[in-house]
């Protein structure tokens, strides 16, 4: 398989000029903390204003209440747009997937605040129930359906699983990015295997009118790092720490507001924990091994 160039990351090389953040006294009893009058918030995989409002409108209202600061939505046109916007001071907080986080951290010096810990967030590799493939090694020469470039559970993590099994993802297998159509492609036999997150597997099967009897899971990854809220490095460190402590303190209310949207049902039972940059080294490792390390330098 020819090496894939991640064209969708190219915009990350654009860097804007930094600008200061207006601050005002917070109504919090932590009188030593100054905070912006307004926090500009984006979500990397909620493309467009309508999607952002639909999936995160309730969360925005709850977050504003928890922080005591007005939260302004900033919609993005693609997953890369958040990086230059963080650099230019057009964004203050971004909610990003693990793969996007390492890019934002490398290109915009984004500061991790809070991660969402999903108890069963793992990557699985699935074959048809009647398949003769029983191990990852047997995928050599086969075709695997993944979701999209940069997806943590359906591209990055399964790629690491293949590498750990001794396969070269650039030459030993054929990877096709099929978005939400991977499961049907596997059912029809046009691909030999399919990758997905374990905590959304059954939901996807139900949606597609399929059952677990139709498939067999041949490999499961270790627990994956969670989606993460990051801050612009232009925000004062005490402001970032205050946001972190308030989100943890009110995490039940915040999680419940996320679950209002159907798209966020995967966060049911999740918890908020302080985000640690080291937890995302698994993502960096894969980019290096598939020859795309320049995107996270």
C-alpha positions in Angstrom: 0.0 0.0 0.0 1.4 3.4 -0.9 2.1 5.8 2.0 -0.8 8.0 2.6 -0.3 11.7 2.9 -2.6 13.3 5.4 -3.7 16.2 3.3 -6.2 17.3 5.8 -3.4 18.3 8.2 -1.7 20.7 5.8 -3.5 23.8 7.2 -1.8 23.2 10.5 1.4 24.7 9.1 -0.2 28.1 8.9 0.5 30.2 12.0 -1.2 33.4 13.0 -0.1 36.3 15.1 -0.7 36.0 18.8 -2.9 38.5 20.6 -3.7 39.2 24.2 -6.8 38.1 26.1 -9.0 40.7 27.7 -9.5 39.9 31.4 -11.9 40.9 34.1 -12.6 40.1 37.7 -14.4 36.8 38.0 -17.5 36.6 40.2 -15.9 33.6 41.8 -14.8 33.8 45.4 -11.2 33.1 44.1 -10.6 36.8 44.0 -6.9 36.4 42.9 -8.0 34.9 39.6 -8.6 37.1 36.6 -10.6 35.6 33.8 -11.7 36.7 30.3 -15.2 38.2 30.0 -15.8 35.7 27.3 -14.4 32.3 26.3 -14.5 31.3 22.7 -15.2 27.6 22.4 -14.9 25.2 19.4 -15.3 21.5 18.9 -13.0 19.9 16.2 -15.5 17.3 15.0 -18.6 19.5 15.1 -18.3 21.1 11.7 -20.5 24.1 11.1 -22.6 26.3 13.4 -25.7 24.1 13.1 -23.9 20.9 14.1 -22.1 22.7 17.0 -25.4 24.1 18.4 -27.2 20.7 18.0 -24.5 18.6 19.7 -23.1 21.1 22.3 -25.7 23.8 22.9 -26.8 22.3 26.2 -23.2 21.7 27.2 -22.3 25.3 26.4 -25.0 26.6 28.7 -23.9 24.3 31.5 -20.3 25.2 31.1 -21.0 28.9 31.2 -23.0 28.4 34.4 -20.2 26.3 36.0 -17.4 28.7 35.1 -19.4 31.9 35.6 -18.2 33.1 32.2 -20.0 33.7 28.9 -19.2 30.9 26.4 -19.2 31.9 22.8 -19.4 29.2 20.1 -16.9 29.4 17.2 -17.7 26.9 14.5 -14.9 25.4 12.4 -15.0 24.4 8.8 -12.7 21.4 9.2 -10.6 19.7 11.9 -7.5 21.7 11.2 -8.9 25.2 11.6 -8.7 25.2 15.4 -4.9 25.3 15.3 -4.3 28.6 13.6 -7.3 30.0 15.5 -5.7 29.1 18.8 -2.5 30.7 17.6 -4.1 33.9 16.5 -6.2 34.3 19.7 -9.5 33.6 17.9 -10.1 30.6 20.2 -9.7 30.1 23.9 -10.9 26.5 24.5 -11.2 23.6 22.1 -12.7 20.1 22.6 -10.7 17.7 20.5 -10.2 14.0 19.9 -6.9 12.4 21.1 -5.4 12.5 17.6 -6.3 16.1 17.1 -5.0 17.0 20.5 -1.4 16.0 19.6 -1.6 18.2 16.5 -3.0 21.2 18.5 -0.3 20.7 21.2 2.5 20.5 18.6 1.3 23.3 16.3 -0.5 25.7 18.6 1.1 24.8 22.0 -2.4 24.0 23.3 -2.6 23.3 27.0 -4.5 20.1 28.1 -7.2 20.9 30.7 -9.6 18.0 31.1 -10.0 14.6 29.5 -13.2 12.5 29.3 -12.5 9.1 30.5 -14.7 6.5 28.8 -14.6 3.2 30.8 -14.7 1.0 27.7 -13.0 3.2 25.1 -10.9 0.7 23.2 -10.3 -0.1 19.5 -11.5 -3.4 18.1 -10.8 -5.2 14.9 -13.8 -7.1 13.5 -14.2 -9.8 10.8 -17.3 -11.6 9.6 -18.4 -14.6 11.7 -17.7 -17.0 8.8 -14.2 -15.6 8.2 -11.2 -17.8 8.4 -9.2 -14.9 9.8 -8.6 -15.5 13.5 -5.6 -13.3 14.2 -4.1 -10.0 13.2 -1.2 -11.8 11.5 -3.7 -13.3 9.1 -4.6 -9.9 7.9 -1.5 -9.7 5.7 -2.5 -9.1 2.2 -6.1 -8.3 3.2 -8.2 -5.1 3.0 -9.3 -3.3 6.2 -12.0 -0.7 6.5 -11.2 2.2 8.8 -13.2 5.3 9.5 -11.1 8.3 8.5 -7.5 9.6 8.7 -6.7 10.6 12.3 -9.6 8.8 14.0 -8.1 7.5 17.3 -10.2 4.4 17.6 -10.7 3.6 14.0 -7.3 4.5 12.5 -4.5 5.4 14.9 -5.1 2.7 17.6 -5.8 -0.2 15.1 -2.8 0.8 13.1 -0.7 0.4 16.3 -2.3 -3.0 16.8 -1.3 -4.0 13.3 2.3 -2.8 13.8 2.6 -4.6 17.2 1.4 -7.8 15.4 4.4 -7.4 13.0 2.5 -6.0 10.0 3.6 -2.9 8.0 0.5 -0.8 7.5 2.1 0.8 4.4 2.9 -2.4 2.5 1.3 -5.5 4.2 -2.3 -4.5 4.1 -4.7 -2.3 2.1 -6.5 0.3 4.2 -9.6 2.0 2.9 -11.3 4.9 4.7 -15.0 4.3 4.5 -16.4 6.5 7.2 -19.7 5.1 8.5 -19.9 2.5 5.7 -17.3 0.2 7.0 -19.6 -2.2 8.7 -21.8 -2.7 5.7 -18.7 -3.2 3.5 -17.6 -6.0 5.9 -21.1 -7.5 5.9 -21.0 -7.6 2.0 -17.5 -9.0 2.0 -15.9 -6.2 0.0 -13.4 -5.8 2.9 -11.9 -8.4 5.1 -11.9 -6.5 8.4 -13.3 -3.4 10.0 -12.1 -1.2 12.9 -14.4 0.6 15.4 -14.4 1.7 19.1 -15.7 -1.0 21.5 -18.1 1.4 23.2 -20.0 2.3 20.0 -19.8 -1.2 18.3 -23.2 -2.4 19.4 -24.9 0.9 18.8 -23.6 0.9 15.2 -24.8 -2.7 14.6 -28.2 -1.8 15.9 -28.4 1.2 13.7 -27.5 -0.8 10.7 -29.9 -3.7 11.5 -27.1 -6.1 12.2 -26.3 -8.3 15.3 -23.1 -9.4 17.0 -23.7 -12.9 15.7 -22.8 -11.6 12.2 -19.2 -10.8 13.3 -16.2 -11.9 15.3 -13.8 -9.6 17.2 -10.3 -10.8 16.7 -8.4 -8.1 18.6 -9.0 -5.5 21.3 -6.7 -2.6 22.2 -5.7 -1.4 25.6 -7.8 1.5 27.0 -7.4 4.6 24.8 -6.8 8.2 25.9 -10.0 10.3 26.1 -11.2 13.3 24.2 -9.7 16.4 25.7 -10.5 20.0 26.4 -7.5 22.2 25.6 -6.8 25.8 26.3 -5.0 28.5 24.3 -1.5 29.1 25.8 -2.5 32.7 25.9 -4.8 32.1 28.8 -3.2 32.7 32.2 -2.2 29.5 34.0 -4.4 30.3 37.0 -7.4 30.7 34.8 -6.7 27.3 33.2 -6.4 25.7 36.6 -9.6 27.3 37.8 -11.4 26.0 34.7 -10.0 22.5 35.4 -11.0 22.4 39.1 -14.6 23.7 38.4 -15.1 21.2 35.6 -14.1 18.3 37.8 -16.2 19.6 40.7 -19.3 19.9 38.5 -18.5 16.9 36.2 -21.8 15.1 36.8 -23.8 18.2 35.6 -21.4 18.7 32.6 -21.6 15.0 31.5 -25.4 15.1 31.7 -25.5 18.1 29.5 -23.4 16.4 26.9 -25.8 13.4 26.9 -28.7 15.6 25.8 -27.4 15.3 22.2 -27.7 11.9 20.6 -24.2 12.2 19.1 -22.7 12.3 22.6 -24.3 9.1 24.0 -20.9 7.5 23.9 -20.0 9.6 27.0 -22.6 7.9 29.2 -20.9 6.7 32.3 -17.8 8.8 31.6 -15.8 10.8 34.1 -13.7 14.0 33.8 -10.1 13.7 34.9 -7.1 16.0 34.6 -5.6 15.6 31.2 -2.0 14.4 31.1 0.0 15.0 27.9 2.0 11.7 28.4 -1.2 9.7 27.9 -1.3 10.8 24.3 2.2 9.4 23.4 0.5 6.4 21.8 -0.8 8.7 19.1 2.6 10.3 18.5 4.2 6.9 18.3 1.9 5.8 15.5 2.4 8.9 13.5 6.2 8.4 13.8 6.0 4.8 12.7 3.8 5.4 9.6 6.2 8.2 8.4 4.0 11.1 9.4 6.0 12.4 12.4 6.4 15.9 10.8 2.8 16.7 11.7 3.4 16.4 15.4 6.8 18.2 15.6 
